[in-house]
Amino acid sequence: MRLPYQSVSTTRERMWRGGTELVGLVAVRDDEIVGMATLRRFERRRLHVGAIGMGVHDAHVGQGIGTALLSALLDVADDWWALQRVELTVNVNNSRAIHLYERMGFEREGLLRDYGLRGGVLRTPLDAQN
């Protein structure tokens, strides 16, 4: 959902301003970042909830990177923050990610209509037309 062509400094600043309620991980292969993932803990009445965002470079999908990143974040969610709920959003056409999330115990809960622009059109992540 981020704009393309962001500078390294902008991305770095965005990742590091999270404070103690954000865990950010990167996966590196041959000195190249090939994946990243974050877990953000909510505040106040949603202190028991966290949200995951992650991505793996297309050239490195299917090599266990997503599993490793997600496993590490779920360890923080369970063993450090004792979260009762972890949320994420995924586009319906990302079948590999959906398979990973379901394999790791996530369940489908809802449909976010007109969630965001994709290809210049408002899309619904779980809309089979996308």
N, C-alpha and C positions, 0 to 999 in steps of 0.2 A: 504494500500500500504506500510505500515511500516513492518520492520522485526519483527518476533515474538521474544518473550523472552527479550524484552527491560527492562532494570532496571527501577525502580521507579525514580531514580535520572536523568536518561537520558530522560524519559518522562516528568518529571517536568521541566527540563531545556529547552526542546523543546517547551513546552507550554508557558513558561514565557519569552522567549527571543523575543516575538512578538512585544513588544513596544506598542505604542498608536494606531497602525493600526491593532490590533488583539484583538478580544474579545473571550475569552474561557470560556465555562461553563461546569460544571459537574452535573450530577443527582446522588443523593445519597439516598439509601434506606437501613435502618438498618445498618448504618456505612459502607456500601459497595458502591463503585462507580458502577453504573449500566448503565451510559450513559455519553457521552461527545459530545460537539459540538463547532466548532470554526467558526468565521466570520473574514476573512482577507480582509481589504480594500487595493486595488491596489494603485499605485502611478502615478504621473505625468498625462499623457494623458488618463489614465484609472482610474482616481480618482473617477469617478462616478460609479465604478464597485467594487463588492465584491464577494468573493467566500466562500461558506459554505462547511465544512466537518463535518460529524457527524457519530455517531454509538451508538447503544443501545445493551447491552448484550443480547444474544439469549434468555436467561431465562426470560427476562423482556420486550420482544417485545409485542406490542398490548395492553399496559397498559397506553398509553397516554404520555409516557416519550419523545418520538420523537416529538410529537406535541408540548409539553411544551418547549422543547429546541429550536425547529425551530421557534416557535412563539416569543420567547424572542430575538432570533437573528434577526428576521425580524423587530422587534420593533426598535432595534438599527439601522438597515439598513435604515429604513424609517424615524424615528423620531430624530435620533441623527446625522447620517451621510448623510441623504438625498440621498441615493444611487438611481441611475436610473436603475440599472441592478444588479441582484444577480445570480451567476452561481453555479452549482454543477454538479457532475458526479456520476452516479449510475450504477451498473451492472444490466443487464436485468433480471437476475434471482432473484433479490431482489424486488419481487412484492409488499411487504408491504411498503417498502421505496418509490417505484414509486407511489403507491397509495397516500401516505402521501404527497409527493411533488406535485402531480397533484391537490390534494385536497386543498393545500395551494397556488395554483395559478401558479406553475411552468409549463412550456411547454417544450416538447421535441424539441431540435434544431438540433442536429447533431449526427454523428457517429464517434467515435474515434477508428480507426482500430489499432490493436496491441497495445492497450493502456498500458497494464501491464500484468505481470505474475500472473496467478491464477491456482493453481494446476500444476505448472511447465510448463504451456503452455501460449503463448501470447494470450490474449483475447481482444475482443472488447466489451465494456460495454453494448452496445445495440444490440449485435448480438444474435439472438434468439437461436443459437446453443449452447451457453454457459450455 
